[in-house]
Amino acid sequence: MEYQKLFIKINNGLQEFHDLGQVADYIPELGKVNPNKFGVHLTTVDKQHFGFGDANEKFSIQSISKVLALTLAYTLEDENLFKRVGVEPSGTPFNSLFQLEADNGIPRNPFINAGAIVISDVLVSHLKNPKEDFIQFVQQVAENSEISFCERIVASEKSCGFRNMALANLMKSFGNIKNDIDEVMDFYFNLCSIEMTCQELSKTFLFLANHGVCPFTNTIILTPSKTKRINSIMQSCGFYDEAGEFSFKVGLPGKSGVGGGIVAIHPEKYSIAVWSPKLNKKGNSNKGIEFLERFTSETKISIF
Ligand SMILES: NC(=O)CC[C@H](N)C(=O)O
């Protein structure tokens, strides 16, 4: 399959797409990004690369990193992890508070903010030097020692992270945060600040298309069963209250971030990353979803 030609064809078709999305500006630093950036990169499990547009430019992967945090926490806690966080779609925005009270401080899934804050707490409990150990894990999965947190984004998020602090405090009141809130939230904001290019992102996530094994190094990141489960949580919860719509349109498990990135997995075939900073009302990349819908329609291949 010549994906390169297909990317060009879809991009040509998208010239007529009227992108009504808006760049996330509730985090001041994210509001400074050029809204017209657009990149795509696909890496196959047999290690072929296909890139397009701004595929080699770094951007803030934001909530996409929640998948990597879940991956590490799942290997450390096994099924015990799911006593403190569920695996059901929330049907609510990523930073919603109200469900959490009714659910006694147990977040619906690990990909909404509340769920990722619980995962952060788990990692803070297990890791000796949480931030350093976590970024080393990401570098290992990415096979790239340059991947890092972005201090500028961390500071920007901390300056306006009131809802996230509220989520953490509410969960602490229910006993579902074990460590000091400031330490957990410092970890969470760093987690959200990781930067990657589309190329780095698609390569990093390839283990999820390959039964948990990184094809470049043959390193086992997860067991096949845990890999299936993480893909399944991405399928049902990767896009907040738009998860059903993404599944309906694209037909692949995936995860979005408010930096405008999306990564989607076709098990046993490829991992694809798209970046377009303008978001729809649900906080997902508007053009990114459109691109992926056209991509799986053109290739006529999805998991369904
Ligand atoms: N959906 C997202 O990417 C949200 C992550 C963002 N850092 C936040 O906590 O609000």
The ligand as a Gaussian input file, in Angstrom:
#p B3LYP/6-31G(d) Opt

LIG

0 1
 N       -7.728000      16.425000      26.819000
 C       -6.538000      16.813000      27.189000
 O       -5.566000      16.706000      26.438000
 C       -6.483000      17.484000      28.533000
 C       -5.106000      17.549000      29.148000
 C       -4.809000      18.863000      29.779000
 N       -3.441000      18.906000      30.181000
 C       -5.695000      19.111000      30.976000
 O       -5.412000      18.602000      32.017000
 O       -6.688000      19.810000      30.900000

